[in-house]
Amino acid sequence: MKKRPAPCPPTLIHGDFTIDNVLVRDRNIVGVIDWSGGAFGDPRYDAALAIRPKRSAFQHEADVIVFFEGYGQKPITKDEYEYFANGLYEFF
């Protein structure tokens, strides 16, 4: 089992932040649906779900920087991604 990442300040998280739950109109995000998993938790969980199926989903490193700046945090590491994307976070 992967080592649990160092804690970071908890925030409001969606709990299932995937493209299926983001409403877009005219290239703008107009809503986020399915808040049944919403909680006060680790924001890296939502970030990992948003880029699933793999941490290297971006074609260019610049895209990684832009995504995480827009998300309001620094890029997650490969180990953090695996911990959160593989569901280990849900057990704690």
C-alpha positions in Angstrom: 0.0 0.0 0.0 1.2 3.5 -0.8 2.3 5.7 2.1 -0.3 8.3 3.1 0.8 11.7 1.9 1.6 14.5 4.3 -1.6 16.3 5.3 -2.6 19.6 3.7 -5.3 22.1 4.8 -8.8 20.6 4.1 -11.2 22.4 1.9 -14.7 21.8 0.4 -14.3 18.9 -2.0 -16.7 17.5 -4.5 -15.9 13.9 -4.0 -16.5 12.9 -7.7 -14.9 15.7 -9.7 -14.9 14.2 -13.1 -15.7 15.7 -16.6 -19.1 14.0 -16.4 -20.1 16.3 -13.5 -19.0 19.6 -15.0 -21.5 21.5 -17.1 -20.0 23.6 -19.9 -21.7 26.1 -22.3 -19.8 28.2 -24.9 -16.5 26.9 -23.5 -17.3 28.1 -20.0 -18.0 26.1 -16.9 -21.5 27.0 -15.8 -22.1 24.4 -13.1 -21.0 21.3 -11.3 -23.5 18.6 -10.5 -23.7 15.5 -8.3 -22.6 16.8 -5.0 -23.6 13.6 -3.1 -19.9 13.0 -2.2 -19.2 16.6 -1.2 -17.2 16.9 2.1 -14.6 18.8 3.9 -11.4 17.0 2.9 -8.1 16.9 1.0 -8.3 18.9 -2.2 -5.8 16.5 -3.8 -8.5 13.9 -4.0 -10.6 16.0 -6.4 -7.5 17.0 -8.4 -6.5 13.3 -8.8 -10.0 12.3 -9.9 -10.2 15.2 -12.4 -7.1 14.0 -14.2 -7.8 10.3 -14.0 -7.0 7.8 -15.7 -3.3 8.8 -15.3 -1.1 11.6 -13.8 0.5 12.0 -17.2 -2.8 12.8 -18.9 -1.4 16.1 -20.1 0.5 16.4 -23.3 2.8 19.1 -22.1 4.2 20.0 -18.7 2.9 23.6 -19.2 -0.6 22.1 -19.3 0.0 20.6 -15.9 1.0 23.9 -14.5 -2.0 25.7 -16.0 -4.4 23.1 -14.7 -3.1 23.2 -11.1 -2.8 27.0 -11.1 -6.5 27.1 -12.2 -7.3 24.6 -9.5 -5.5 26.8 -6.9 -2.8 24.4 -5.9 0.6 23.1 -6.8 0.8 20.0 -9.0 0.3 16.7 -7.1 3.2 14.2 -7.2 2.9 10.8 -8.8 2.7 9.2 -5.4 -0.1 11.6 -4.3 -1.9 10.9 -7.5 -1.8 7.1 -7.0 -2.9 7.4 -3.4 -5.9 9.5 -4.2 -6.9 8.1 -7.6 -6.7 4.5 -6.5 -9.2 5.1 -3.7 -6.9 4.7 -0.7 -8.0 8.2 0.5 -11.6 6.9 0.9 -10.5 4.5 3.7 -9.3 7.3 6.0 
